[in-house]
Amino acid sequence: MEKRVLLAVFLSFLVLFVYQAVFAPPPRPTGGETPEPTGPAGRPAPAAVPAAAERREVPGAPSAPVVPVPEPLLADAGLRDIVVETDRVRAVFSNRGGDLRSWRLKEYLDQAGEPLELVPNDIPSDLGHPFDLRLDDPALTERLSQALFVPSAAGLDLRGGKKGILTFEYRAAAGLSARKSFEFTPGEAPFSVAFTATVEHEGRPLNPAIVWGPAIGTGRNASGRSFYQGARPILFRDGKVARLKVTALADEPRYEGAFPFAGVEDHYFLSAEVGSGRRKTLEFESLQFPSASGSANGEQQLVSYSLRYAEAPTSGLFFFGPKDFDILQAIDPDLVRAIDFGFFAWLAVPLLRALKWVDVFIGNYGWSIIILTILINIVIGPLRHKSVVSMRKMQEIQPQVKAIQERYSKLKTTDPARQKMNTELMNLYRERGVNPASGCVPMLLTMPILFAFYSFLSVAIELRGAPFFGWIHDLSAPDPLYIWPVLMGVTQVVQQRMTPSSADPMQQKMMMFMPIVFTIMFLWAPSGLVLYWFSSNLCAIGQQQVTNALVGPPKVLAVRPAAERRLKKAGSGKSEQAEKEQR
């Protein structure tokens, strides 16, 4: 019975591994992190009225005819950047279009050790930037995207939790006017901005779509062997999170509804409109293009999206940052569902909180994982001890169990006499004080903890960039030397050999392949997850040693002669009454 449980656990993890290998995006070489954004020196020369060569096409819109553009009534004199600095974010806006060009997270670093850039800058400019506006008239959309808006400030220094508002305004002589407002509250929502836009043409208010463009440009792509999840659309509707397949966007790019939050996510970061609950229309598009680092790094896989409210956009809250549980919960309790904890989220969240609590005292997430694993194993120790003791008892009576089964093996399944085998087995269990299920139930009770650990360690952003010691500089990345996966496999072999078994020799040999398969699966797993599995195996080995010392060596019991005589009578098909008559 206990081998069936172990086999079920093995098959469960095998299904997870095969799912990621089959249903994840096709393997692609992983590109590097995105480079520094191009500064003003790399931009075209300032011009109040852009030339025809600088015009960009709006995705999906027909080409607009070239017409003379009248002089604007309110426009900036030249191209410039406006920097908004907070304690955790450095944002760069451009007065060309009044959109966002850079959003760097100071607490999260890229491979070069620089603040992580979430706005992809090594892509064609015609794909749009965050907070561009799209109108039904392509010509008006083009004029807004190229207009030099007048900012309300040359920059904002909001460090220390100060609040601030940045506005951009533009008015043209032809009756086109637009105003964008960005409100920052870094003390309350450090990775969010409240956005309002008003557009009028010839005195008539228009309802523009908010274009975000390609989202989550961390420079990392998912591969078939990696646990890392690449960019994909995410919607929260009807109380459930829908994570859309990128490959399905070509057939179904548009979604309508009053989504509490919607946008694009990757493994650790999220770009989404949050909390309005207003009805809106979203359009997604899958994008692939060569990375700026060169063809050796393959292609980038991004998802572009835009949204349009039923009415003109006012005070829409946009989150653009890490999928940190506490940060998301402070913005909107529903937003924590953006973290994919899986089926065992109800247990994964308390375990994540426990890990963060332990790390407050330890200061190293690697050691915190080890200590939390030890504490968890101490709690579940009595259940594991009871399971091992039950399996030991089953191992002791196994020769008698097999003798009963062999003597009834020649009878057909439909033979009524075969039912006596179950009676014989139950009598044997009762006499020896053995419950066949007692070895499985305690083990099954520990399974949710195991799967919950697997779930949250796979997606916890706390492990991103967190070092352990030696060659492990990032617990969210695989072990570059494959040492920890091999050690994990070795400990699993030792644990497998120490565990009492009532299976036949052939099944035992098959079970010994499990550590090999697990080792292969964990070669590309996050180091933090492998470290937990290794620590859990060591705890199980230590507890097995203690249990063996307490209960002593196994006692192999001989087959009962009386049971053998009863089985022979049952095999001959003679009842006790018939035997007496013959006498």
Secondary structure, 3 states (H helix, E strand, C coil): CHHHHHHHHHHHHHHHHHHHHHHCCCCCCCCCCCCCCCCHHHCCCCCCCCCHHHCCCCCCCCCCCCCCCCCEEECCCCCCEEEEECCCEEEEEECECCEEEEEEEEEEECCCCCEEECCCCCCCHHHCCCCEEECCCHHHHHHHHHCECEECCCEEECCCCCCEEEEEEEEECCCEEEEEEEEECCCCCCCEEEEEEEEEECCEEECCEEEEEEECCCCCCCCCCCCCCCCEEEEEECCEEEECCHHHCCCCCEEEECCCEEEEECCCEEEEEECCCCCEEEEEEEEEEECCCCHHHCEEEEEEEEEEECCCCCCEEEEEEECCHHHHHHHCHHHHHHCCCHHHHHHHHHHHHHHHHHHHHHCCHHHHHHHHHHHHHHHCHHHHHHHHHHHHHHHHCHHHHHHHHHHHCCCCCCCHHHHHHHHHHHHHHHHHCCCHHHHCHHHHHHHHHHHHHHHHHHHCHHHCCCCCCCCCCCCCCCCCCCHHHHHHHHHHHHHHHHCCCCCCHHHHHHHCCHHHHHHHHHHHCCHHHHHHHHHHHHHHHHHHHHHHHHHCCCCCCCCCHHHHHHHHHHHHCCCHHHHHHHC
